[in-house]
C-alpha cells in the first residue's frame, strides 16, 4: 500500500482505483471531496 494506508476504510483495491483516476494523495482526495471523486470517470 502507499499513500492511503493510513486512512481507515481505504484498502489496496480502492487505492488502486483512486490512483487509476489520478488521485494519488490524501490532499487531492480531500480537496476534491469523496462524492466528486466517486463520480469521476
PDB file with SEQRES, HELIX, SHEET and CRYST1 records, atoms N, CA, C and O in Angstrom:
SEQRES   1 A   41  UNK UNK UNK UNK UNK UNK UNK UNK UNK UNK UNK UNK UNK          
SEQRES   2 A   41  UNK UNK UNK UNK UNK UNK UNK UNK UNK UNK UNK UNK UNK          
SEQRES   3 A   41  UNK UNK UNK UNK UNK UNK UNK UNK UNK UNK UNK UNK UNK          
SEQRES   4 A   41  UNK UNK                                                      
HELIX    1 AA1 UNK A    3  UNK A    6  5                                   4    
HELIX    2 AA2 UNK A   12  UNK A   20  1                                   9    
HELIX    3 AA3 UNK A   26  UNK A   32  1                                   7    
HELIX    4 AA4 UNK A   34  UNK A   39  1                                   6    
CRYST1    1.000    1.000    1.000  90.00  90.00  90.00 P 1           1          
ATOM      1  N   UNK A   1       0.834  -1.181   0.000  1.00  0.00           N  
ATOM      2  CA  UNK A   1       0.000   0.000   0.000  1.00  0.00           C  
ATOM      3  C   UNK A   1       0.874   1.238   0.000  1.00  0.00           C  
ATOM      4  O   UNK A   1       2.062   1.197   0.321  1.00  0.00           O  
ATOM      5  N   UNK A   2       0.257   2.317  -0.364  1.00  0.00           N  
ATOM      6  CA  UNK A   2       1.030   3.542  -0.453  1.00  0.00           C  
ATOM      7  C   UNK A   2       0.475   4.653   0.393  1.00  0.00           C  
ATOM      8  O   UNK A   2       0.297   4.506   1.602  1.00  0.00           O  
ATOM      9  N   UNK A   3       0.203   5.755  -0.243  1.00  0.00           N  
ATOM     10  CA  UNK A   3      -0.228   6.990   0.401  1.00  0.00           C  
ATOM     11  C   UNK A   3      -1.464   6.817   1.288  1.00  0.00           C  
ATOM     12  O   UNK A   3      -1.571   7.485   2.316  1.00  0.00           O  
ATOM     13  N   UNK A   4      -2.379   5.956   0.924  1.00  0.00           N  
ATOM     14  CA  UNK A   4      -3.659   5.868   1.611  1.00  0.00           C  
ATOM     15  C   UNK A   4      -3.691   4.837   2.736  1.00  0.00           C  
ATOM     16  O   UNK A   4      -4.735   4.643   3.357  1.00  0.00           O  
ATOM     17  N   UNK A   5      -2.583   4.183   3.007  1.00  0.00           N  
ATOM     18  CA  UNK A   5      -2.581   3.126   4.015  1.00  0.00           C  
ATOM     19  C   UNK A   5      -2.934   3.622   5.414  1.00  0.00           C  
ATOM     20  O   UNK A   5      -3.342   2.834   6.267  1.00  0.00           O  
ATOM     21  N   UNK A   6      -2.781   4.903   5.650  1.00  0.00           N  
ATOM     22  CA  UNK A   6      -3.066   5.464   6.970  1.00  0.00           C  
ATOM     23  C   UNK A   6      -4.542   5.794   7.166  1.00  0.00           C  
ATOM     24  O   UNK A   6      -4.971   6.079   8.284  1.00  0.00           O  
ATOM     25  N   UNK A   7      -5.320   5.758   6.087  1.00  0.00           N  
ATOM     26  CA  UNK A   7      -6.729   6.132   6.143  1.00  0.00           C  
ATOM     27  C   UNK A   7      -7.567   4.875   6.310  1.00  0.00           C  
ATOM     28  O   UNK A   7      -7.437   3.927   5.535  1.00  0.00           O  
ATOM     29  N   UNK A   8      -8.430   4.868   7.322  1.00  0.00           N  
ATOM     30  CA  UNK A   8      -9.280   3.699   7.515  1.00  0.00           C  
ATOM     31  C   UNK A   8     -10.277   3.597   6.369  1.00  0.00           C  
ATOM     32  O   UNK A   8     -10.667   4.604   5.778  1.00  0.00           O  
ATOM     33  N   UNK A   9     -10.675   2.393   6.068  1.00  0.00           N  
ATOM     34  CA  UNK A   9     -11.648   2.082   5.023  1.00  0.00           C  
ATOM     35  C   UNK A   9     -11.128   2.263   3.604  1.00  0.00           C  
ATOM     36  O   UNK A   9     -11.910   2.178   2.657  1.00  0.00           O  
ATOM     37  N   UNK A  10      -9.851   2.505   3.429  1.00  0.00           N  
ATOM     38  CA  UNK A  10      -9.271   2.530   2.093  1.00  0.00           C  
ATOM     39  C   UNK A  10      -8.222   1.435   2.043  1.00  0.00           C  
ATOM     40  O   UNK A  10      -7.140   1.549   2.620  1.00  0.00           O  
ATOM     41  N   UNK A  11      -8.572   0.380   1.340  1.00  0.00           N  
ATOM     42  CA  UNK A  11      -7.673  -0.750   1.196  1.00  0.00           C  
ATOM     43  C   UNK A  11      -6.938  -0.688  -0.129  1.00  0.00           C  
ATOM     44  O   UNK A  11      -6.989   0.315  -0.840  1.00  0.00           O  
ATOM     45  N   UNK A  12      -6.265  -1.759  -0.443  1.00  0.00           N  
ATOM     46  CA  UNK A  12      -5.437  -1.822  -1.646  1.00  0.00           C  
ATOM     47  C   UNK A  12      -6.252  -1.613  -2.918  1.00  0.00           C  
ATOM     48  O   UNK A  12      -5.817  -0.893  -3.817  1.00  0.00           O  
ATOM     49  N   UNK A  13      -7.426  -2.231  -3.004  1.00  0.00           N  
ATOM     50  CA  UNK A  13      -8.246  -2.137  -4.218  1.00  0.00           C  
ATOM     51  C   UNK A  13      -8.730  -0.707  -4.437  1.00  0.00           C  
ATOM     52  O   UNK A  13      -8.630  -0.180  -5.545  1.00  0.00           O  
ATOM     53  N   UNK A  14      -9.249  -0.085  -3.398  1.00  0.00           N  
ATOM     54  CA  UNK A  14      -9.727   1.299  -3.532  1.00  0.00           C  
ATOM     55  C   UNK A  14      -8.567   2.230  -3.844  1.00  0.00           C  
ATOM     56  O   UNK A  14      -8.707   3.153  -4.647  1.00  0.00           O  
ATOM     57  N   UNK A  15      -7.441   1.998  -3.223  1.00  0.00           N  
ATOM     58  CA  UNK A  15      -6.265   2.822  -3.514  1.00  0.00           C  
ATOM     59  C   UNK A  15      -5.875   2.694  -4.981  1.00  0.00           C  
ATOM     60  O   UNK A  15      -5.549   3.695  -5.619  1.00  0.00           O  
ATOM     61  N   UNK A  16      -5.903   1.498  -5.519  1.00  0.00           N  
ATOM     62  CA  UNK A  16      -5.588   1.293  -6.935  1.00  0.00           C  
ATOM     63  C   UNK A  16      -6.599   2.008  -7.827  1.00  0.00           C  
ATOM     64  O   UNK A  16      -6.226   2.580  -8.851  1.00  0.00           O  
ATOM     65  N   UNK A  17      -7.870   1.981  -7.447  1.00  0.00           N  
ATOM     66  CA  UNK A  17      -8.902   2.684  -8.214  1.00  0.00           C  
ATOM     67  C   UNK A  17      -8.677   4.192  -8.172  1.00  0.00           C  
ATOM     68  O   UNK A  17      -8.805   4.870  -9.192  1.00  0.00           O  
ATOM     69  N   UNK A  18      -8.346   4.708  -7.014  1.00  0.00           N  
ATOM     70  CA  UNK A  18      -8.055   6.138  -6.889  1.00  0.00           C  
ATOM     71  C   UNK A  18      -6.852   6.518  -7.746  1.00  0.00           C  
ATOM     72  O   UNK A  18      -6.881   7.516  -8.467  1.00  0.00           O  
ATOM     73  N   UNK A  19      -5.816   5.730  -7.662  1.00  0.00           N  
ATOM     74  CA  UNK A  19      -4.618   6.012  -8.451  1.00  0.00           C  
ATOM     75  C   UNK A  19      -4.920   5.983  -9.949  1.00  0.00           C  
ATOM     76  O   UNK A  19      -4.361   6.774 -10.709  1.00  0.00           O  
ATOM     77  N   UNK A  20      -5.799   5.076 -10.375  1.00  0.00           N  
ATOM     78  CA  UNK A  20      -6.137   4.942 -11.789  1.00  0.00           C  
ATOM     79  C   UNK A  20      -6.823   6.185 -12.350  1.00  0.00           C  
ATOM     80  O   UNK A  20      -6.733   6.455 -13.548  1.00  0.00           O  
ATOM     81  N   UNK A  21      -7.507   6.942 -11.491  1.00  0.00           N  
ATOM     82  CA  UNK A  21      -8.164   8.168 -11.958  1.00  0.00           C  
ATOM     83  C   UNK A  21      -7.383   9.418 -11.585  1.00  0.00           C  
ATOM     84  O   UNK A  21      -7.890  10.535 -11.693  1.00  0.00           O  
ATOM     85  N   UNK A  22      -6.151   9.220 -11.148  1.00  0.00           N  
ATOM     86  CA  UNK A  22      -5.264  10.350 -10.897  1.00  0.00           C  
ATOM     87  C   UNK A  22      -5.244  10.889  -9.482  1.00  0.00           C  
ATOM     88  O   UNK A  22      -4.639  11.930  -9.227  1.00  0.00           O  
ATOM     89  N   UNK A  23      -5.893  10.198  -8.555  1.00  0.00           N  
ATOM     90  CA  UNK A  23      -5.888  10.626  -7.155  1.00  0.00           C  
ATOM     91  C   UNK A  23      -4.781   9.846  -6.456  1.00  0.00           C  
ATOM     92  O   UNK A  23      -4.935   8.660  -6.166  1.00  0.00           O  
ATOM     93  N   UNK A  24      -3.677  10.512  -6.191  1.00  0.00           N  
ATOM     94  CA  UNK A  24      -2.520   9.822  -5.633  1.00  0.00           C  
ATOM     95  C   UNK A  24      -2.126  10.316  -4.251  1.00  0.00           C  
ATOM     96  O   UNK A  24      -1.150   9.845  -3.668  1.00  0.00           O  
ATOM     97  N   UNK A  25      -2.893  11.268  -3.729  1.00  0.00           N  
ATOM     98  CA  UNK A  25      -2.570  11.762  -2.386  1.00  0.00           C  
ATOM     99  C   UNK A  25      -3.842  12.061  -1.612  1.00  0.00           C  
ATOM    100  O   UNK A  25      -4.892  12.348  -2.187  1.00  0.00           O  
ATOM    101  N   UNK A  26      -3.722  11.988  -0.302  1.00  0.00           N  
ATOM    102  CA  UNK A  26      -4.852  12.313   0.563  1.00  0.00           C  
ATOM    103  C   UNK A  26      -5.276  13.764   0.378  1.00  0.00           C  
ATOM    104  O   UNK A  26      -6.465  14.076   0.431  1.00  0.00           O  
ATOM    105  N   UNK A  27      -4.322  14.637   0.163  1.00  0.00           N  
ATOM    106  CA  UNK A  27      -4.627  16.049  -0.016  1.00  0.00           C  
ATOM    107  C   UNK A  27      -5.539  16.262  -1.221  1.00  0.00           C  
ATOM    108  O   UNK A  27      -6.490  17.040  -1.149  1.00  0.00           O  
ATOM    109  N   UNK A  28      -5.257  15.580  -2.321  1.00  0.00           N  
ATOM    110  CA  UNK A  28      -6.089  15.687  -3.520  1.00  0.00           C  
ATOM    111  C   UNK A  28      -7.483  15.137  -3.254  1.00  0.00           C  
ATOM    112  O   UNK A  28      -8.478  15.749  -3.641  1.00  0.00           O  
ATOM    113  N   UNK A  29      -7.558  13.996  -2.602  1.00  0.00           N  
ATOM    114  CA  UNK A  29      -8.842  13.397  -2.253  1.00  0.00           C  
ATOM    115  C   UNK A  29      -9.655  14.352  -1.388  1.00  0.00           C  
ATOM    116  O   UNK A  29     -10.853  14.529  -1.614  1.00  0.00           O  
ATOM    117  N   UNK A  30      -9.023  14.955  -0.419  1.00  0.00           N  
ATOM    118  CA  UNK A  30      -9.696  15.883   0.491  1.00  0.00           C  
ATOM    119  C   UNK A  30     -10.173  17.129  -0.252  1.00  0.00           C  
ATOM    120  O   UNK A  30     -11.290  17.595  -0.025  1.00  0.00           O  
ATOM    121  N   UNK A  31      -9.337  17.671  -1.135  1.00  0.00           N  
ATOM    122  CA  UNK A  31      -9.703  18.870  -1.895  1.00  0.00           C  
ATOM    123  C   UNK A  31     -10.908  18.625  -2.805  1.00  0.00           C  
ATOM    124  O   UNK A  31     -11.814  19.456  -2.880  1.00  0.00           O  
ATOM    125  N   UNK A  32     -10.914  17.492  -3.489  1.00  0.00           N  
ATOM    126  CA  UNK A  32     -11.987  17.196  -4.431  1.00  0.00           C  
ATOM    127  C   UNK A  32     -13.265  16.752  -3.739  1.00  0.00           C  
ATOM    128  O   UNK A  32     -14.366  17.008  -4.226  1.00  0.00           O  
ATOM    129  N   UNK A  33     -13.117  16.101  -2.627  1.00  0.00           N  
ATOM    130  CA  UNK A  33     -14.267  15.574  -1.902  1.00  0.00           C  
ATOM    131  C   UNK A  33     -14.613  14.177  -2.395  1.00  0.00           C  
ATOM    132  O   UNK A  33     -14.439  13.859  -3.571  1.00  0.00           O  
ATOM    133  N   UNK A  34     -15.093  13.366  -1.498  1.00  0.00           N  
ATOM    134  CA  UNK A  34     -15.334  11.962  -1.834  1.00  0.00           C  
ATOM    135  C   UNK A  34     -16.411  11.784  -2.887  1.00  0.00           C  
ATOM    136  O   UNK A  34     -16.292  10.905  -3.741  1.00  0.00           O  
ATOM    137  N   UNK A  35     -17.458  12.595  -2.849  1.00  0.00           N  
ATOM    138  CA  UNK A  35     -18.540  12.457  -3.835  1.00  0.00           C  
ATOM    139  C   UNK A  35     -18.029  12.763  -5.232  1.00  0.00           C  
ATOM    140  O   UNK A  35     -18.308  12.007  -6.163  1.00  0.00           O  
ATOM    141  N   UNK A  36     -17.294  13.845  -5.404  1.00  0.00           N  
ATOM    142  CA  UNK A  36     -16.763  14.207  -6.716  1.00  0.00           C  
ATOM    143  C   UNK A  36     -15.806  13.137  -7.233  1.00  0.00           C  
ATOM    144  O   UNK A  36     -15.803  12.827  -8.424  1.00  0.00           O  
ATOM    145  N   UNK A  37     -15.001  12.577  -6.346  1.00  0.00           N  
ATOM    146  CA  UNK A  37     -14.059  11.535  -6.754  1.00  0.00           C  
ATOM    147  C   UNK A  37     -14.813  10.276  -7.149  1.00  0.00           C  
ATOM    148  O   UNK A  37     -14.464   9.632  -8.139  1.00  0.00           O  
ATOM    149  N   UNK A  38     -15.842   9.915  -6.389  1.00  0.00           N  
ATOM    150  CA  UNK A  38     -16.625   8.718  -6.690  1.00  0.00           C  
ATOM    151  C   UNK A  38     -17.276   8.825  -8.068  1.00  0.00           C  
ATOM    152  O   UNK A  38     -17.360   7.831  -8.789  1.00  0.00           O  
ATOM    153  N   UNK A  39     -17.737  10.021  -8.442  1.00  0.00           N  
ATOM    154  CA  UNK A  39     -18.414  10.227  -9.715  1.00  0.00           C  
ATOM    155  C   UNK A  39     -17.461  10.447 -10.880  1.00  0.00           C  
ATOM    156  O   UNK A  39     -17.884  10.442 -12.036  1.00  0.00           O  
ATOM    157  N   UNK A  40     -16.202  10.635 -10.593  1.00  0.00           N  
ATOM    158  CA  UNK A  40     -15.203  10.900 -11.634  1.00  0.00           C  
ATOM    159  C   UNK A  40     -14.967   9.668 -12.481  1.00  0.00           C  
ATOM    160  O   UNK A  40     -14.893   8.554 -11.961  1.00  0.00           O  
ATOM    161  N   UNK A  41     -14.848   9.865 -13.789  1.00  0.00           N  
ATOM    162  CA  UNK A  41     -14.579   8.748 -14.719  1.00  0.00           C  
ATOM    163  C   UNK A  41     -13.160   8.308 -14.646  1.00  0.00           C  
ATOM    164  O   UNK A  41     -12.763   7.384 -15.357  1.00  0.00           O  
TER     165      UNK A  41                                                      
END                                                                             
